[in-house]
Amino acid sequence: MFGIFGSIKTVLMAVLSAALPVLYLFGRKAGAQKEQQKTLERIAEKEKQRAEFYKTLERKNAEEKANTPNTRDELTDRLREHGL
């Protein structure tokens, strides 16, 4: 009777010990995929921040350009009104 349980335990240990490296490899693969996904998300966030920075910079430059005089007459009028 103890021989049957001992054999079953031995078989279960063998199956689990054979499955352990496979589970380890699946875990490493899943972990690598998660890390790659996090890296891609960080890169995407940096790209969004960079795009927002350039949009803000473009708006600021557009506002400054709108206020600058375009012709010689506008420049002289502005200087007469506001001075240097």
C-alpha positions as CSV (number, residue, x, y, z in Angstrom):
1,M,0.0,0.0,0.0
2,F,2.8,2.4,0.8
3,G,4.5,1.4,-2.4
4,I,1.7,2.8,-4.5
5,F,1.6,6.1,-2.8
6,G,5.4,6.3,-3.0
7,S,5.2,5.6,-6.7
8,I,2.6,8.3,-7.2
9,K,4.6,10.8,-5.3
10,T,7.7,10.0,-7.3
11,V,5.8,10.4,-10.6
12,L,4.3,13.7,-9.4
13,M,7.7,15.0,-8.4
14,A,9.1,14.0,-11.8
15,V,6.3,15.7,-13.7
16,L,6.6,18.8,-11.6
17,S,10.4,18.9,-11.9
18,A,10.1,18.5,-15.7
19,A,7.5,21.2,-15.9
20,L,9.4,23.7,-13.8
21,P,11.9,24.8,-16.5
22,V,9.0,25.2,-18.9
23,L,7.1,27.4,-16.5
24,Y,10.3,29.4,-15.8
25,L,10.7,30.1,-19.6
26,F,7.1,31.1,-20.0
27,G,7.5,33.5,-17.0
28,R,10.6,35.1,-18.5
29,K,8.9,35.5,-21.9
30,A,5.9,37.2,-20.3
31,G,8.1,39.4,-18.2
32,A,10.1,40.5,-21.2
33,Q,7.0,41.3,-23.1
34,K,5.7,43.4,-20.1
35,E,9.0,45.3,-19.9
36,Q,9.0,45.9,-23.6
37,Q,5.5,47.3,-23.4
38,K,6.5,49.6,-20.5
39,T,9.4,50.9,-22.5
40,L,7.2,51.6,-25.5
41,E,4.7,53.4,-23.4
42,R,7.6,55.6,-21.9
43,I,8.8,56.4,-25.4
44,A,5.3,57.3,-26.6
45,E,4.8,59.6,-23.5
46,K,8.1,61.4,-24.3
47,E,7.1,61.8,-27.9
48,K,3.8,63.3,-26.8
49,Q,5.6,65.7,-24.5
50,R,8.0,66.7,-27.2
51,A,5.1,67.3,-29.6
52,E,3.3,69.4,-27.0
53,F,6.5,71.5,-26.5
54,Y,6.8,72.2,-30.2
55,K,3.2,73.1,-30.5
56,T,3.5,75.6,-27.6
57,L,6.7,77.0,-29.2
58,E,5.0,77.4,-32.5
59,R,2.0,79.2,-30.9
60,K,4.4,81.5,-29.1
61,N,6.3,82.3,-32.2
62,A,3.1,82.9,-34.2
63,E,1.9,85.3,-31.5
64,E,5.2,87.2,-31.6
65,K,5.2,87.3,-35.4
66,A,1.7,88.7,-35.4
67,N,2.8,91.6,-33.3
68,T,5.8,92.6,-35.4
69,P,5.4,95.2,-38.0
70,N,5.5,94.0,-41.6
71,T,6.1,97.1,-43.6
72,R,8.3,100.2,-43.2
73,D,5.3,102.4,-42.5
74,E,4.0,100.1,-39.7
75,L,7.5,100.1,-38.1
76,T,7.7,104.0,-38.2
77,D,4.2,104.3,-36.8
78,R,5.0,101.9,-34.0
79,L,8.2,103.7,-33.1
80,R,6.4,107.1,-33.1
81,E,3.7,105.7,-30.8
82,H,5.8,103.7,-28.4
83,G,9.3,104.8,-28.9
84,L,12.3,102.5,-28.6
